[in-house]
Amino acid sequence: MEPMNVTSAPKTATFQMRINPEVKRQVEEIYARQGLTFTDAVNIFIQQTLNSEGLPFLASPENESYLKSKAMNRLMAEAQKGWDSVKKDGWFSEEDAYRMLGVEK
């Protein structure tokens, strides 16, 4: 399933949470220095969760091997797509790649 783009998705549901006012103030200051609102940051977290199909960060040391395995599986799947493309379409030169992308070397 293709991840949804949180930015362009219709926003018809609401989400509420309780947070310590001092924690909220500190977090809002941190996000503001990045040019973000608290809502922006939550939406980024949600998008990254969709993109990674799980928590977008390492939650505990026990998850390290799982995340490495998942990353390796994704890398190998992308490499396989490349090999399959080569089998179907053949190799092309670096110059051909630049030309196909419309970029000067």
HELIX and SHEET records of a PDB file:
HELIX    1   1 PRO A   21  ARG A   33  1                                  13    
HELIX    2   2 PHE A   38  SER A   52  1                                  15    
HELIX    3   3 PRO A   61  ASN A   63  5                                   3    
HELIX    4   4 GLU A   64  ASP A   89  1                                  26    
HELIX    5   5 GLU A   94  LEU A  101  1                                   8    
END                                                                             
